[in-house]
Amino acid sequence: MGRRLDAADAGDRVAIALRDGFVFGVAAAVRIIVLSTDVESVVLGGGISALGDRMLSRVLTELEASAAASPFVRSLHLADRIELLPPGSPAAALGAALIGTATHEQETVAHG
């Protein structure tokens, strides 16, 4: 995606459309997560964190635009809830490890 951002910055129309669609998708995901779970923060990692502030600033701009259009969305303070992990952070591995260490009771169903 980094090369696409470079191409978008240089004015490539296809790259601009891809970048803008990606930004819209990330902003939409943040809105959905907050609306459905009311989390205090949404942590962006992986490929998004690899793109850094270059992508984050566009996502924040998109969230601010949706806030400007809706008092309800504005009340959610979406842009204030976003945190960006440093590039290369092992968030997925840590999350998988935490889930793997959680103990769950399993129900056994006898058939017969």
Buried (B, 14 or more C-beta within 10 A) or exposed (E): BEEBBEBBEEEBEEBBEBBEEBBBEBBEBBBEBBEEEEEEEBBBBEEBBBBEEBBBEBBBEBBBEBBEEEEEBEEBEBBEBBEBBEEEBEBEEEEEEEEEEEEEEEEEEEEE
